[in-house]
Amino acid sequence: MFGEYGLYCNGTFFGVVCDDKLYVKATEGGREVMPDAELRPAYEGARPSILVANPDDCATVVALVRATCAELEAKTSKKRPRAGK
């Protein structure tokens, strides 16, 4: 479907590893962490994602994933109906 590995955090899909490259969904928070990062699709037909050029830069990758997941989780929680309603 999308490549080699799907990445999740607390049940939220946030990125993929394709062709030995790390791609993280493009969000406003993620773009603030890596403003100069290249945006491109991880695979044919995919939306442009943040290509992490240096995945060995652990501090930046952690900040990127935290910002991205926080934003994605906030959007997801707005869509989910509350229990009991």
C-alpha positions in Angstrom: 0.0 0.0 0.0 2.4 2.7 1.1 5.9 1.2 1.3 7.9 -0.5 3.9 7.0 0.7 7.5 4.1 2.8 8.9 4.9 4.8 12.1 2.3 5.3 14.9 2.3 7.2 18.2 -0.5 6.4 20.6 -2.5 5.0 17.7 -2.0 8.0 15.5 -0.4 7.4 12.1 2.3 10.0 11.6 4.9 8.8 9.1 6.5 6.1 7.0 9.9 4.7 6.1 10.2 4.1 2.4 13.3 3.3 0.5 15.3 3.8 3.7 14.1 7.4 4.1 12.0 8.8 6.9 8.9 10.8 6.0 6.7 12.6 8.6 3.3 14.0 7.8 3.5 17.7 7.1 1.8 19.8 9.8 2.2 23.4 10.9 4.0 22.3 14.0 6.3 20.0 12.1 7.1 22.7 9.6 8.1 25.0 12.5 10.5 22.5 13.8 12.0 21.8 10.4 11.2 24.9 8.3 13.8 24.2 5.6 13.0 20.5 5.2 12.0 19.2 1.7 8.4 18.3 1.2 7.8 15.4 -1.1 5.6 12.3 -1.4 7.0 9.2 0.2 5.5 7.0 -2.6 3.4 7.5 -5.7 0.0 9.0 -5.0 0.9 10.1 -1.5 0.6 13.7 -0.1 3.8 15.6 0.3 5.5 14.8 3.6 8.5 16.2 5.5 11.6 14.3 4.3 13.9 13.9 7.3 17.3 14.4 5.7 19.3 13.6 8.9 17.4 11.0 10.9 20.5 10.6 13.1 19.8 14.1 14.6 17.8 12.6 17.4 16.8 15.9 19.1 15.3 17.3 15.9 13.6 14.1 15.0 12.1 13.8 18.5 10.9 17.5 18.4 9.4 16.9 14.9 7.5 13.8 15.9 6.2 15.3 19.2 5.0 18.5 17.4 3.4 16.4 14.5 1.7 13.9 16.8 0.4 16.5 19.1 -1.2 18.4 16.2 -2.6 15.2 14.6 -4.0 13.9 17.9 -5.7 17.2 18.6 -7.3 17.1 15.1 -8.4 13.5 15.7 -9.9 14.1 19.1 -12.1 16.9 17.6 -13.5 14.4 15.1 -14.2 11.6 17.6 -17.6 11.7 19.3 -17.5 11.6 23.1 -18.4 8.4 24.9 -22.0 8.3 26.0 -23.2 10.9 23.4 
